[in-house]
Structure formats: structure tokens, C-alpha cells
Amino acid sequence: MIEDIKKRALHRTSILEGQMRGVARMIENEEYCMDIITQSRAIQRSLESLNRLLLENHLRTHVTHMFEEGGEERDKAVLELLKAFDFDRK
């Protein structure tokens, strides 16, 4: 994993852990539903941000290598990317 991306991804997971604990407390305290939903949506955005980092790392490392290999490896990379975006063939 690229060191800078790894560092940023780990930081985001720490933030996500805190956000999840916060939502659990909100539920436990029976806070206003719309406030909980707002926090839940913030978590979803944080997860998307983490996913973008992980995808960037995958593209810069594994996919680059797989495309250089060509053939079946290239095809595998394409299928992985389609799957990552829920475009995989059923």
C-alpha cells in the first residue's frame, strides 16, 4: 500500500470509529431521529471518502501492474473495477 494513502486511510477509519460510537450513543439516548440520520449520512460520506482512497491505491498499484501484465491479468483488473462499482456481470 502506498504509505501516504495508508496513513490517510487509517486516519479516516479512526474518525469513522468515533462517528459510529457517537451514533450508538445517540440511539441509546433516544435522540431525535433526524439528528441520528444526519450523523448516519455523515458516516456514509466518510465511508465513501475512505473507498475513494482505497480505490486510488488499488489503481496506482495493483491495477497498474495488472494492465502491464496484459492478457488474463488485464481482464481480471477490469472485472474487479466493474465489481467495485457494482457493474459486474451476473
N, C-alpha and C positions, 0 to 999 in steps of 0.2 A: 504494500500500500504506500502511496506517496505520503511522505512524512507530514507535510503541511495539511493535506486533506485528512489524514488520520487524526491529527491534533484537533482540527475544527470539528470533525465528526464526533469525537469523544466529548468535546465541549458541548455540542448540541444534545448528545444523549444525557449529559448531566442536567442540562436545562429541562429536557423532557421529563426526566425522573422527578424533578421538583414540581413541574406543572401537573404531573399525574397525582402526586401526593396532595397537591393543592385541591384538585378536583375531588379526590376522595374525601378530603376534609369538608369540602362544600356539600357533598352529598350527605355525609354523616351528620352535618349540622343542619340539614334540610334547608339550605339556602335557596333563594329564588331561582326557579328553573331556568329562566332566560340568562341569568348570570352564569350558571353552570354550563349552559350551551355555549355561551360566548367563550368561556375558557376551553371547552372541548374543541371548539373550532380553531382556537389559537394553537392547541396541541396538534391538530391536523395540519395546520400550516407549518408548524415546526417539523413535523414528520416529513412533509414534502420537501422542506429545505434540506433535511438530512438525506433524503432519497436523491436529491439533485447532486449533493456532494459525492455520494456513493456511486452514482451513475457516472459522474465526471471521472472518478478514479478508475472505474471499470473501462471507460472509453480510452483513457490515457494509457492504461497498462494492458489489460487482457485483450480488449478488442483490437487494439493496435497490433499486438503480437499475432492474434488470430488472423487478421487480414493479411499480414505479411506472410504467414504460412500458406494462405490460399487454400483452395480446394475445400475439403470437408470442414476444416477449421474455420474458414471464412463463412461457410454456410451455417455452422454452429453459432458463430457470433451473431449473425443476422437473426437466427431463431431466438437467441437469448434476448436480443434487444426488442424483438416483437413481443416476446413474453413479458418483458419488463413493462411494456406499455399496454398490456392486455390485448395485443393484436395477434396473439399466437393462433395458429390454425387448429381447429378442433377436429 
